[in-house]
Amino acid sequence: MSLSVLMDSSSPTILLHPSIEPRDETGSVLFDPSKLQKQSSLPSEFIWPCGDLVHTQEELNEPLIDLGGFIKGDEEATAHAVDLVKTACSKHGFFQVTNHGVDSNLIQAAYQEIDAVFKLPLNKKLGFQRKPGGFSGYSAAHADRFSAKLPWKETFSFGYQGLNSDPSVVHYFSSALGEDFEHTGRIYQKYCEKMRELSLVIFELLAISLGIDRLHYRKFFEDGNSIMRCNYYPPCNNSGLTLGTGPHSDPTSLTILHQDQVGGLEVFINNKWYAVRPRQDAFVINIGDTFMALCNGRYKSCLHRAVVNKERERRSLVYFVCPKEDKIVRPPQDLMCRSGGPRVYPDFTWSDLLDFTQNHYRADVATLQSFFPWLLSSNPTSNF
């Protein structure tokens, strides 16, 4: 299967029966799984093109990297981890890490707390719905942004500022969801703190693997503003016609994902989809578009998706690492000197790319390629 087939926008030919799905006052579909599951047919908004729905039975076989030795400074363990990272990121940008320093009880608590949010009545969740152009809040199948190829999922997202000693996550939960969710906010404040710590360790590993100053990326991201997203994928009677998350590459820098044991994450490599096996004690790491620019294309930001299950619900916790919004994204000089090649991407800021993907473009395999012409047209006097 070629990428041109994958990106085909035509819809599969199926017989659609009159639907009774709930809709808001604008006519947009309301993602209420308890009602949609009772229907014999899937609303057309959730049906994806045939090329996007190709099934896979093969696993990715991405490297499983033990961070314990690297964190302790063991030279042999570090060299082994560097080799694994270099190979994986040069091919597809995905790997998993164990002995990462994040307590399993904290991970389990994060799942338990967010379950309570997703189980709230729909009208309650819509009360803290994501605002247009923003990323914080509840989203039901992204129906507030798109009208076709809707993902079969609910999300809850919020920002995290690593250098801010103020418990911003706790305040967000208390203000958006109410005082009853202050404890949930405290759990996610701790979770985000651990994700930040883990991300900085991984950035050191990435820098070493690229042959540059070990602390370069760590320093670049220390004052970053990251995004935490919780995903809930309900069971779907017509799971073969829809997707939980459509094919895309992450526009952010680094993604740290924990998925439950149901599975559903798949990666597109060499014209085939490969499943990423869930591991309870591991985090899935993948390179995003912004980091691909920061390493001048040496490491890959790969197309991936999430499929849904016919019988079982699926959940995942995703931490998107982003630089401070006004920082210039450009590869380090020592990397350019070592490679000797030309610049692959022009300079840009994360705030511009964030604006592009939140307000002007639906992230896919060609996000960066589409972003730069838009940026030039928006800033004709810039030096980009």
Disulfide bonds with the S-S distance in Angstrom:
none
